[in-house]
Amino acid sequence: MTPFLRRRPSAGLLVLLAGTAVLYLWDLSASGYANQFYSAAAQAGGQSWKALFFGSSDAGNSITVDKPPAALWPMGLSIRLFGLHSWSVLVPEALMGVAAVGVLHGTVRRHFGEAAGLLAGGVLALTPVAALMFRFNNPDALLCLLMVCAVACVLRALEQAATRPLLLAGLCFGLGFLTKTLQAWLILPPLALLYAVCAPAAPWRRVRQLLAAGLVMVVSGGWWVAVVELWPAASRPYIGGSQHNSFLELTFGYNGLGRINGDETGSVGGGPGGGGGRWGETGIGRLFGTDMGGQIAWLLPAAFVLLLAGLWITRRGARTDVRRAAFLAWGGALLMTFAIFSFMSGIFHQYYNVALAPYVAALVGQGAVLLWERRRAPAVRAVLAVVVTGTAAWAYVLLGRTPAWLPWLKWAVLAGGVAVGALLLVVRRGSGAGARAVAGSAVAVCLAAPVAYTLDTVGTAHGGSIVTAGPAVRGERFGRAGGPPGERPPAGRAPRGAGGPGGARRGGGVPRGIPSTGGPARGAGGAGQADRERSGAAGGMGGLLGGQRVPAAAAAALRRDAGSYTWAAATVGSQNAAGYQLASGEPVMPVGGFNGSDPSPTLQQFQAYVRAGRIHYFIAAEGAPGGRGRGTQDVASWVAEHFTETTVAGVTLYDLSGPRK
């Protein structure tokens, strides 16, 4: 057992973890099934072990999600244990957030003390985008936890050139690959270089250890890939997001280099290389801009300043100095991720910034405490004053982007920042009540604005695939309903475009032609049938990236005699299929995959399924992304030409088991 696990947790840590748990679990079911795309896949995994293994969108195993399945495994197992409802889907994500905060606290505390650990853990817990994603069911929650664990293991290995922690770091990177493919390896180069240079061991021992950790990473991340690639394609689901049924193609194309250069075959379309596009302008200021600033940038300038200050203070340390290594580890991870996110031209959503949250939090925690300990030096006090005042001024700018939302807060933060910055210039020594009051005031001023954004995030339900933290911001591109910047919808009503009852659901509108009845109200999320009937979620980008509200009568029609078919229905696009699958509890085939552009199934395959009596209904979905793929157009046209339509509660169904025209 490691010393960290043997040590009795402090009262501060227990309060931090309990507070994080309350924050992330509070009113969690308000978001219903959140991202229905992943919730439906988790439901499929709760019904079929094969679907759980492959990460299939449906229990009939027609196609997988466009990611590897590791993030689906905790949700699928939770559904198997507790049944299908909002809590069984989202609680695993919240617990990942609590674990990430705990691991970060322990790692920072180990070399910089309890105060630094608590500050780092608190900053992570209260970062708006972290509060968003640890209450949501995208893969980013698990990836964030694994990356925190990877850095923690590397830092532990650096203390005495220990092999076991380095192998555990390799395991984290391997599991991270099975969570979100190559994004998990963004921070691998700086961490590997850090160990190669700074570990207290002979050069060849360091090389051997890194090779062993690399082997663990390849095995832990590659075993599933090998099984999938060697499995006969005819007896496994199609690999969603690929154009040739290949996970390797998905890894290095749509989910790999395509994210960097914007050449994303099969996606919804990225921006041109180097210039941005529908995913925003690229460049060094990207993460500080309108779309991204309120998600992650509150303490980003402070983290950069504290990184430089920490490296300067520890500059005279030995090659193996662990405090300097900590700054290099967290700082290298931050700079590498920041650079990639700033300049990548492919698909980039605001919530991706959760990857930066632990790196920012660690640098703020350990950097602030290190400078506070050395505040007798005038230059150090000046840096502390600049950090606090600058952070308050930057918060004033960010809050100014939501002028109708808490308009007094920006002035309070700015005034507090100026006042505390002035006090920091004169607090030279001592640990009495006065010094503690100044330190506490500095923390409060720096965290006031992100805490307000975080509380807004926790108090708002979110749905669809493009979600953002905090209130609506002037000029935002995706993931928001309309309305003036900062304007909140009236109580009990969703923002314009969200539709349905019960609180604001951030994420856009419902596809045209899809009924907008039902849907989860705030506080909904009970088990079983009630949840299935409230499974709708607002979608972004005109419904392309969100599910829809499914009338109870339509869901009942799909359940009727569903046991006689492999798929109760088929429809174009995974988000459309997900809504009907969650509402009915029966497998629904997503023709064309996530974007309706995957060649699965082909028209010939679909016709064979129909002849074999494996699909009961085809659900027409006007305004769905079916026009993106020729194959989906062919399937929809063939169904409309050969089968008679009927309407159930406004939903157009074609009975594929009935007589043809």
Stockholm file with secondary structure:
# STOCKHOLM 1.0

chainA/1-661         MTPFLRRRPSAGLLVLLAGTAVLYLWDLSASGYANQFYSAAAQAGGQSWKALFFGSSDAGNSITVDKPPAALWPMGLSIRLFGLHSWSVLVPEALMGVAAVGVLHGTVRRHFGEAAGLLAGGVLALTPVAALMFRFNNPDALLCLLMVCAVACVLRALEQAATRPLLLAGLCFGLGFLTKTLQAWLILPPLALLYAVCAPAAPWRRVRQLLAAGLVMVVSGGWWVAVVELWPAASRPYIGGSQHNSFLELTFGYNGLGRINGDETGSVGGGPGGGGGRWGETGIGRLFGTDMGGQIAWLLPAAFVLLLAGLWITRRGARTDVRRAAFLAWGGALLMTFAIFSFMSGIFHQYYNVALAPYVAALVGQGAVLLWERRRAPAVRAVLAVVVTGTAAWAYVLLGRTPAWLPWLKWAVLAGGVAVGALLLVVRRGSGAGARAVAGSAVAVCLAAPVAYTLDTVGTAHGGSIVTAGPAVRGERFGRAGGPPGERPPAGRAPRGAGGPGGARRGGGVPRGIPSTGGPARGAGGAGQADRERSGAAGGMGGLLGGQRVPAAAAAALRRDAGSYTWAAATVGSQNAAGYQLASGEPVMPVGGFNGSDPSPTLQQFQAYVRAGRIHYFIAAEGAPGGRGRGTQDVASWVAEHFTETTVAGVTLYDLSGPRK
#=GR chainA/1-661 SS CCHHHHSCCCHHHHHHHHHHHHHHHTTGGGGTTSSHHHHHHHHHHHHCHHHHHHTBSSTTCSBBCSSCSTTHHHHHHHHHHHCSSHHHHHHHHHHHHHHHHHHHHHHHHHHHCHHHHHHHHHHHHHCHHHHHHTTSCSTHHHHHHHHHHHHHHHHHHHHHTCHHHHHHHHHHHHHHHHHHGGGGGTTHHHHHHHHHHHSSSCHHHHHHHHHHHHHHHHHHHHHHHHHHHHSCGGGSCBCTTCSSSCHHHHHHIIIIIHHHHSCCTTSSCCCCTTTCCTTCCCSTTGGGSTTTHHHHTTSHHHHHHHHHHHHHHTTTSCTTCHHHHHHHHHHHHHHHHHHHHHHCCSCCCGGGGGGGHHHHHHHHHHHHHHHHHTTTSHHHHHHHHHHHHHHHHHHHHHHTTSTTSSTTHHHHHHHHHHHHHHHHTTCCSCCSHHHHHHHHHHHHHHHHHHHHHHHHHHTSEECSSCCCCSSCCTTCCSSCCCSSTTCCCCTTBCCTTTCSBSSCEESCCCCTTSCCCCCCCTTCCCSTHHHHHTCCCCCSGGGTTSCCCCCHHHHHHHHTTGGGSSEEEEEESHHHHHHHHHHHSSCEEEETTTTTCSCCSCHHHHHHHHHTTCEEEEECCTTSGGGGCHHHHHHHHHHHHHBCEEEETTEEEEETTSCBC
#=GC SS_cons         CCHHHHSCCCHHHHHHHHHHHHHHHTTGGGGTTSSHHHHHHHHHHHHCHHHHHHTBSSTTCSBBCSSCSTTHHHHHHHHHHHCSSHHHHHHHHHHHHHHHHHHHHHHHHHHHCHHHHHHHHHHHHHCHHHHHHTTSCSTHHHHHHHHHHHHHHHHHHHHHTCHHHHHHHHHHHHHHHHHHGGGGGTTHHHHHHHHHHHSSSCHHHHHHHHHHHHHHHHHHHHHHHHHHHHSCGGGSCBCTTCSSSCHHHHHHIIIIIHHHHSCCTTSSCCCCTTTCCTTCCCSTTGGGSTTTHHHHTTSHHHHHHHHHHHHHHTTTSCTTCHHHHHHHHHHHHHHHHHHHHHHCCSCCCGGGGGGGHHHHHHHHHHHHHHHHHTTTSHHHHHHHHHHHHHHHHHHHHHHTTSTTSSTTHHHHHHHHHHHHHHHHTTCCSCCSHHHHHHHHHHHHHHHHHHHHHHHHHHTSEECSSCCCCSSCCTTCCSSCCCSSTTCCCCTTBCCTTTCSBSSCEESCCCCTTSCCCCCCCTTCCCSTHHHHHTCCCCCSGGGTTSCCCCCHHHHHHHHTTGGGSSEEEEEESHHHHHHHHHHHSSCEEEETTTTTCSCCSCHHHHHHHHHTTCEEEEECCTTSGGGGCHHHHHHHHHHHHHBCEEEETTEEEEETTSCBC
//
